[in-house]
Amino acid sequence: MNSKKLLTCLLMVMVVLTVYLGVELCQTKQDLVTLENSYNTMIATVPPAPSWPEGIIKETVIDELAKRKDLFPWQGVLGGTFGLYDKSQVWFVGPKWCLAYVEDGHIGGYILLRYHITPKGIKWQLLDSEEI
């Protein structure tokens, strides 16, 4: 008789665990679907990266920008010269825009530019700037 009660008790525990795990699995599946939908929405809203013309590499474009001191809207202070000294502080946003941090060693800021690569070179246009 004791073994029958023990088996019945074990069976009930197994049924409860099965139901609990089934509910958890269902919730995990729902969470995964929500996460996948969020990821797909995020990917759809990320602007496209620039597609560089053949023979042009990102570093070349950054080097050309660094030479264009006329695009930096501020004058250096305390003897500093504005420049693009850290090439990791240049970001290309979408196919035509560039955000860069420039400084003179004392003050700095961000510049937002539009660029266009032509057979004759790169055309730059300063769109906005923010000194920090």
Order of alpha helices (4+ residues) and beta strands (2+ residues): alpha-alpha-beta-beta-beta-beta
